[in-house]
Amino acid sequence: MKKRTSAVPVRFRPLGLSLAILASGVMYGIFPLIPLILVIIAVIRKPSFTFDLSLIGGTLGAINMLLGVITLVTCVPAWIGRPNYSRWALIVMVWIDAAIVVYRLALINQPYACFNTACPEIRIVEPILYCMVAIVVAVSLYVTWYMNRAPAREFYRG
């Protein structure tokens, strides 16, 4: 009896690619949804709770949440490795999300009247904002760098 010699080649996802996809999914997909999750928990616990758009960050917060959902959906085909353009779709989504997050952090750092006179302790938050910008940019650069490396390209070429 003859054995079959044609076996399906096994594709291995590199560890760095797994980290890049997970980091983008957590940073730009799950973190923006946390305010919405907290509002849903509040509605479940107290049915008389009234929802206001300002609870999730206003219109910009809603846009950030929508982009978070789109990023999570984009992470699924990037994780699977098909179609081939899913790598580029995730890179584009990561940079769009990073731009929105940096813009929101820049808006928080604007000098309002309350921040300058009545609430001087709010200036304690300023170094944290700089660290958050650095983390957002670092994650975006890592995702872009690793997804363009040869092992990741080979995984998507498959």
N, C-alpha and C positions, 0 to 999 in steps of 0.2 A: 504494500500500500504506500502510495506517495503522499508526502506531506506538502501542504500548500506553502509556497515560499513568499507569496505576496501578502504582507501584513500591513496593516494601517500604521503609518508612522505616528508615534506619540509626540505630541507637542508639549513642551514644558514652558510654563510661564516663568520668566526670571524673577527672582526675589525682589529686585529693585523695581520691576514693573508692578508687581503686586503691591509693594509699598506705595508707589506713586498713585495707583488707582485708589487704594484705600485711603490715603491721605487726602486726595481730592474729594472723595466721597464724604469723608467725615468733615473736613474743613469747609467745603463749599456746598455740601448737600445736607448734612444733618444739623450742623451748628445754626444755619439760618432758620431752621424749622423749630428750634427750641422755644421761641416766644409763642408760636402758634400752639405747640404742644401744651405749654403752660396755660394758655387761654382755654384750651379744650378741657384740661383738668379742672380749671376753675368753674367752667360751665357744668361739668358733671357733678362736682361737689356741691355747687350752689346754683340751682336752676334759675334763680332770679337774677343771676349775673348778667349785666348788660355789656355787650361787646362794643368796643370802640376801636377804630382803626389805629388810633394813637397807641394802643396797647401793644401792637406788634411793630411799631416803628413808623407808622404813617404809610404813605404811598410808596416811599422808597423801601420800607421794610417789606411791604407786600410784593414789590418787584423782586427784592432779594430772596424771598421765600419761593416765588415762582421759578427764579433761576436755580434755586436749590433743588427743587423737584426735577427740573430739566437736567441738572447735573447728575442727580442720582440715576435718572433714566439713561443718561449718556454713559455712565459708569458700567452699566450691565453689558452692552455689547463690547465695550473696551475690555472688560474682564474676560469675556468669552473669546474675543479675538476676531470676531467676524461682525460686520464686513470690514474690509481693510481700512476704510476711511474713518472708522470709529476712533482710531488713535488721534487723528486730526480734529475730530469733533470734540473729543475730551480736552485737548489742548486749548482749543478756542473757547470752550465753556469755562475752563479754569481761568483764563485771562480776563474774560468778561466778568466773572464773579470777583476776581481780584480787583478789577477796576471799580466795581460797585462798592466793595468793602472799603477800599482806600478812600473813595469819595465820601462814604458815610462817616468814616473816622475823621476825615478832614472837616466835615460839618460839625461834628461833636466838639472839635477843638476851636471853633470860631469864638471870638470874644463877644459874649453877650453882656448886657448890663448886669444881670444877676451874677455872672461869673467874675466880674471885675470888682463889684462893690459889696453886695450883700452875702455872697458865697465865696470868700477867698479860698476856702479849703478844697474847692473843686480842682484847683491847680495841682493837687496831689495826683490826679488821674493822668496828667499829661505824659509822664514817662511811660506809663502803661500803654498809651496809644501809640507811642513810637515803637515799642516792642511788638505790638500787634501788627503794625504796618510791616515791620521787618519779617515777622513770621509769615504773613500773607505773601509777601514778595518771595521769600525763600521757598515756600511750598510751591508756588507757581513756577519758579525757576527750576526746581528739582523735577517737577512733573514734565516740563518741557524738555529738560536736558535728558532725562532717562528715557522718555518715550521716543526720542530721536537717536538713541544709541543703537548699535548694531544688533544686540540680542533682542531688543524690543521690536525693531523693524523685522527681524527674522520671525518672531512670534506672530506678527500680524500678516506677514507674507505667507507663512505656514504651509 
